[in-house]
């Protein structure tokens, strides 16, 4: 799938059009000639909340249309009013449909595009220690195929923003695209970690309850021994679970 045409329209004005071709497209020119505006148009049609910054050359233009061409020689058009948080209109096979720009709900742009390229419902890990994760969205994927001049001149990789807080997510994204395997396992690992923490809390609460309401003289030696054995068994099971969790985390990190 490629973008073949970016077009802005306005009443009483001739359409302003930029045509793109398959492969790498480089938009170059002197300062204040609209290069950033073109990038912002692409970001906006892909779901950005804010419309492109107003420039003198864009005065009078009120809508944006972007044409996408698929490998099957079919195409579709996305339209959006140049207003913050505007909905997106899809035109495909002479049918019109409204898509929400945010990656939520049923009819949203992100799911529509990701389904077309076969990478919907992918899970990315954003924190190796916290096991935080998020769904792959079009806005996350966008940084791989749209690089503005600010990212071009930095020392960091153009495949990411170079921020430490996003490196884990960017690595997970690249691994998912290269291998076809996402990080869905992190959801199971986080549930196990939370379950382990919950078990520790329950044991601490039980010990506190016993110390508050049962004096040592109220419990005979056999009962103490039985409780000790139960606590030991629980602690042993926790150690086994922790070992398994650490092994999975280590394997996951090595895979990344």
Secondary structure, DSSP 8 states (H G I E B T S, - for coil): -EEEEEEEEETTEEEEEEE--SS------STTSSHHHHHHHHHHHTT-SS-----GGGTT--EEEEEEE-TTS-EEEEEEESSTT--EEEEETTEEEEEBSSS-SSSBHHHHHHHHTT-TT-EEES-TTT--EEE--HHHHHTTT---HHHHTSSS-TTS---GGGHHHHHHHHHHHHHS---THHHHHHHHHHHHHHHHHHHHHHHHHHHHH--GGGS-HHHHHHHHHHHHHHHHHHHHHHHHHHHHHHHHHHH-
